[in-house]
């Protein structure tokens, strides 16, 4: 006679692994869903914040590139994350060759495009601060940045589609959660493409670092010269300081922080490209860690734009000025000759960064009329 308890027990034994497997899938899929939501929501908020900014900021090349980076991060999150989440439910999703190639293309394209845009942002600030005449002569404005973004997208799409055309082969990685080019292939064409991708990415990283260091060095040099040379009369440097504002400081802060995040998230994957080709070690866990670090980039980027928006940045600067004024007694304010409402005892760092257009607007020679000469004699 069959024991019902045994039957009930056997059903429980069969159901327990299924229940534990479902719980395991839900636990693993929670992180991709959280990252997808964080990246999508954060980039949408960042795009809205950038869209409602003032007209002069919206028309600048720098903020056009910032908005382009936010759109790029949003597209990358919305295209790649659903495939990752679907693969957790059904591990046969990425086993399809066409889906695997498309997923590899997404990682190649958005990784390289992000590095290109952040390098362009650094180059724009370098030209605006260190080479203002070249900046003005080239007409670097919103349309210039839009043309650059269009060219970047088209060229990177062509370059990242080369593996689909036979130059390299995309394969499912050992963790079965992502696809990438076969960076351990012995075929000369595939090796050349992987090395070329790594070299281009490395050059963009190094270019961003060099340009940021050049910008920061130029600003520190300007600050040192301003401190060492007190102003006693109205001059060109007076007008630079009078027309400067916190907007330029905010641009540098956004650039530096975004560069740190993008480079820190992208560098491990670039390093793994070279390691897998030129080193004999095989470490799939390190490859998985590198791609996970790279996937954090679209989540962190938008919050830099959100937290460093103009209103919040002005509050932080005002708090820093109040703190510095409390620690030391402020000197007698010197009235500015160009803009009476501005004084030269403002925060020295914010006064150093003036827009490149200011330089081009300054007159080469100051001309005085007889009336002005007579007025000066009477005073």
C-alpha positions, 0 to 999 in steps of 0.5 A: 500500500502506497504511503501518502506521506511518502508521496507528499514528501516526494513532491516536496522534495521535487518542489524545493529545488524549483523554489530555490532555483526561482529564488536564486534567479530573482536574487541575481536579477535584482541587481541588473534591474536596479542598475537599469532603473538607476541608469534610465531614470538618472539620465532622463532627469539629467537630460531634463535638467540640461534642457531647462537650463538658461539659453546661453548654457544651452547654446554652448558647445560644452553643454551640448556635449554633456547632453550628448553624453547623457543621451548616449548613456541612456541609449546604452542602458535601454538597449543593453540592460533588457537583453541582460535581464532577459538572459537571466530568465532564459539563458538561451537568449544570448546563445543566439548568434545574432543576438550575441553579435548585437550585444557585443556591438552595443558594448563596443559602440557605447564604450568607445563613444563615451570615451570620445565624447568625454575627450571632446569635452576636455578638448573644448575646455582646453581650447576655450581657456588656453587657446581662446583665439583658436576657439573663436576662429573655429567657431566652436558653438552648439552647431559645431558640437552637434556636427561632432556628435553626428560624426562620432556616432556615424564613424563609431557605428561603422567601426564597431560593425566590423566584427559583424562583417567578419573582421572579428568574432563575437562569443558568449563569455564563460559567465554566460551573461554577456557577449564580447569579441573573441579577444583570445583569437589567433586569427591575424585580422581578429587580433588586429581589430581587438588591438586597434580597439584597445589602442584607440580607447587608450589614446582617448583616455590618455588624451583626456588626462593630458587635456584635463591636466593642461586646463587645471595647470593653466588655471592654477598658473592664472591664479598664481599670477593674479595673487602675485600681481595686485591690480592697481588700475583698470586693465584688460585683466580687470575686465577678465575678472569682472566678467568672470562667473561661476559658470566656468568653474562649474564647467571645470568641475563637471568635466573633471568629475565626469572624466574621473568616473568615465576613465575609472569605469572604462579603463579596466575593460581596456586593460583586459583587452591588452591582457587577454592578447599579450598575456598568457593568463586566462581569468574570466572573473577579471573580465566579468569584473571589468564589464561590471565596472563599465556598466556602472558608468551610465548610472554615475554620470547623470548624477554629476550633472544633477548634483552640480547644476547651477543653482546648487553650485552657486550655493556651494560657492557662496558657502565657501566664500562665507567660510573664508570671509569668517576666517580672515577679515575681508579687505576694503572692497575695490570698486570695479570700473566696468561693472560697479555691482561687482567687486574685486574681492570676490572669490579669486578662483571663480574670477579666473575663469572667464569665457573665451568670448570675453577675450575676443570682445576686448578692444586692442587699443583703448582710445580717449576723447578730449572730454575724457582727458579733461575729466581725468585731469579734474579728478 
